[in-house]
């Protein structure tokens, strides 16, 4: 199951640094590429504002 980044994202980049498959890209808001996401949850575990949810 893929994850998605909600509007609560503060742009800190902690999630991208933890992604083992580099599925998170920087932009106006961080985004997860659902095709690359393996559903490991590493990003959600690192998010300080709990902005990453299962899709």
Secondary structure, DSSP 8 states (H G I E B T S, - for coil): --EEE-TT-----HHHHH-TT--EE-SSS-EE-TTT-----HHHHH-TT--EEE-
